[in-house]
Amino acid sequence: MVIPTYAQKTSLSRELLQQNGGLNNSDVVIISEGGKLVYSVDYYNDADRSLHGVLILERDESLDLVSLIRARQARWVQSRWVLDDGTKYFWSHGILTERPYFEEGRYTEDPGTFRRSAVNVEELKTQDAILFIEDLKRAGFPYFKALSDYYRRFAFSVTPLVVLLLSIPMGGRFSKNILLMSLLASLIAAVIYYVAQMVTMMFAKLGYLDPLWGAWAPVIFFIGLGILFVRTART
């Protein structure tokens, strides 16, 4: 019996429901360079790697506003963003001044930062998921949910083993209606396991529990419990 992964199940569901899982994104805000640069984008088009309705805030070490740049759109060229019809606003001798934006080549935020925020981390490849979590950390955004989901994708693969260890010893614990009682006990054990995993994952995503433990604590506990049941099972 082959059990599909979470990503495979999600992909199959979207295919059957004819849902589009595109990588385009809207209303994106990205904070980079420790808060010195803030990108606000109306729409990101992944097909041609372009930003539309671009607003870029530049701040100093104290996070005070230095300048503001508006542009109709920006295009990813080689390793930088090229802004079209850009206007730069900045303070000069206490007066707000504006001038056409001249290409400086400073804005090099990877397009994947804008794209990956529109995708569930469990649907990404391992390397993309790691980059996504690093983007969140670097930008100063909450990352506990993404990191918890990342660990859960590995913990999920151990679920068949957990259910097997909980189910095998049940048959020897009943003297009457063995098949029915074994099935019922196995079902109850599996439900308890899934509920425990849901609770620990919720605590991990809220930051009350380490994401690694949120994903793996139920697995470790119930594997240990299953081994104990197997060793004490009647034959």
C-alpha positions in Angstrom: 0.0 0.0 0.0 1.5 3.3 -1.1 0.5 6.3 1.1 0.7 9.7 -0.9 2.6 12.6 0.6 0.8 15.8 1.7 2.1 17.6 -1.5 0.8 14.8 -3.7 -2.6 14.8 -2.0 -2.9 18.6 -2.4 -1.8 18.5 -6.0 -4.4 15.7 -6.8 -7.1 17.6 -5.0 -6.4 20.8 -7.0 -6.4 18.8 -10.2 -9.7 17.2 -9.5 -11.3 20.4 -8.3 -9.7 22.3 -11.2 -8.0 24.8 -8.9 -5.1 26.8 -10.1 -2.1 26.8 -7.8 -0.2 29.6 -9.6 2.8 31.4 -8.2 1.6 35.0 -8.8 0.9 37.1 -5.7 -0.8 40.3 -4.8 -0.4 42.9 -2.0 3.1 41.8 -1.1 5.2 43.5 1.6 8.8 42.4 2.0 11.3 43.8 4.6 15.0 43.3 3.9 18.4 44.4 5.1 17.3 44.3 8.7 14.4 46.7 8.0 16.3 49.3 6.0 14.4 48.4 2.8 10.7 47.8 2.6 9.1 46.7 -0.6 5.3 47.2 -1.1 4.0 45.6 -4.3 0.5 45.6 -5.7 1.1 42.5 -7.9 3.9 40.1 -8.7 3.8 38.2 -12.0 5.9 35.1 -11.8 5.7 34.4 -15.6 7.9 37.3 -16.5 9.3 38.1 -13.1 7.8 41.6 -12.9 6.4 43.8 -10.1 3.5 46.1 -10.6 2.6 49.1 -8.4 6.0 49.3 -6.7 6.7 51.3 -3.5 10.2 51.1 -1.9 11.0 52.7 1.4 14.6 53.3 2.4 15.5 53.7 6.1 18.7 54.5 8.0 20.2 52.6 10.9 17.6 54.1 13.3 14.9 53.0 10.8 14.0 56.6 10.1 12.7 57.4 6.6 15.4 58.4 4.1 13.6 58.2 0.8 10.6 56.7 -0.9 10.5 55.4 -4.5 7.4 54.9 -6.6 7.4 53.1 -9.9 4.7 51.8 -12.3 6.5 48.5 -12.5 9.9 46.8 -12.1 11.5 44.0 -14.2 14.0 41.5 -13.0 17.1 41.8 -15.3 20.1 39.5 -14.5 20.5 40.1 -10.8 18.6 43.3 -10.0 15.3 45.1 -10.4 15.0 47.7 -13.1 12.3 50.2 -12.3 10.2 51.8 -15.0 8.9 55.4 -14.7 10.3 55.7 -11.2 10.1 58.8 -9.0 12.3 59.3 -5.9 11.1 61.4 -2.9 13.6 62.5 -0.2 14.3 65.2 2.3 16.7 67.9 1.3 17.4 70.7 3.9 14.1 70.0 5.5 12.2 70.2 2.2 10.5 67.2 0.6 12.1 66.9 -2.9 11.3 64.7 -5.8 13.3 63.7 -8.9 13.1 61.0 -11.5 14.7 57.8 -10.3 18.0 57.0 -11.8 19.0 53.3 -11.9 21.3 52.5 -8.9 21.3 48.7 -9.1 20.7 48.5 -5.3 17.5 46.6 -5.4 18.4 42.9 -5.6 15.8 41.1 -3.6 15.4 37.7 -5.1 12.1 37.2 -7.1 11.5 34.0 -5.2 10.9 36.1 -2.1 7.8 37.6 -3.7 6.7 34.3 -5.3 7.1 31.8 -2.5 5.0 33.8 0.0 2.0 32.7 -2.1 2.7 29.0 -1.7 2.1 26.6 1.2 5.5 25.5 2.6 4.4 21.8 2.5 3.9 22.1 -1.3 7.5 23.3 -1.9 10.5 21.2 -2.6 12.8 20.8 0.3 15.4 23.4 -0.8 12.7 25.9 -1.7 11.0 25.4 1.7 14.3 26.1 3.4 14.9 29.3 1.4 11.3 30.4 2.1 11.9 30.0 5.9 15.2 31.9 5.6 13.4 34.7 3.8 10.9 35.0 6.6 13.6 35.1 9.2 15.7 37.6 7.4 12.7 39.8 6.7 11.7 39.7 10.4 8.3 38.0 9.6 6.8 35.3 11.9 8.2 31.9 10.7 7.0 29.4 13.3 4.1 28.2 11.2 6.3 27.7 8.1 9.0 25.9 10.2 6.4 23.7 11.9 4.9 22.7 8.6 8.4 22.0 7.2 9.1 19.6 10.1 5.6 18.0 9.8 6.2 17.0 6.2 8.9 14.5 7.5 6.9 13.5 10.6 3.9 12.7 8.4 5.9 10.0 6.6 6.3 8.1 9.9 2.5 8.0 10.6 2.0 4.4 9.1 4.6 3.1 11.5 2.9 4.7 14.4 -0.5 3.4 13.5 1.0 -0.1 12.9 2.7 -0.2 16.3 -0.6 0.9 18.0 -2.7 -1.6 16.1 -0.6 -4.8 16.2 -0.8 -5.6 19.9 -4.5 -4.9 20.2 -5.7 -8.3 19.1 -4.2 -10.1 22.1 -5.8 -7.9 24.7 -9.4 -9.1 24.2 -10.9 -12.5 24.8 -14.3 -11.8 23.1 -15.3 -10.2 19.9 -11.6 -9.9 19.1 -11.9 -8.6 15.6 -14.4 -5.9 16.4 -12.8 -4.8 19.7 -9.3 -4.7 18.0 -10.6 -2.6 15.2 -12.3 -0.2 17.6 -9.3 0.1 19.9 -7.0 0.7 16.9 -9.3 3.4 15.6 -9.5 5.1 19.0 -5.7 5.0 19.3 -5.2 6.5 15.9 -7.7 9.3 16.6 -5.9 10.1 19.9 -2.6 10.3 18.0 -4.0 12.6 15.3 -5.6 14.9 17.9 -2.3 15.0 19.9 -0.5 16.0 16.7 -3.0 18.7 15.9 -2.6 20.2 19.4 1.2 20.2 19.4 1.3 21.7 15.9 -1.1 24.4 17.0 1.1 25.3 20.0 4.2 25.2 17.7 2.6 27.6 15.1 1.6 30.0 17.9 5.2 30.0 19.2 4.4 28.2 22.6 6.3 25.1 21.5 9.5 24.6 19.5 8.5 23.7 15.9 10.7 20.6 15.9 9.0 19.2 19.0 5.6 20.3 17.8 6.0 18.0 14.8 7.9 15.1 16.3 6.8 14.9 20.0 3.6 12.9 19.3 5.5 10.6 16.9 8.2 9.9 19.5 5.7 9.4 22.3 3.3 7.1 20.4 6.2 5.1 18.9 7.4 4.5 22.4 3.9 3.6 23.6 3.5 1.3 20.6 6.7 -0.5 21.4 5.6 -0.9 25.0 2.3 -2.4 23.9 4.1 -4.8 21.6 6.4 -6.0 24.3 3.6 -6.5 26.8 1.1 -8.0 24.2 -0.3 -11.5 24.9 0.4 -14.1 22.2 
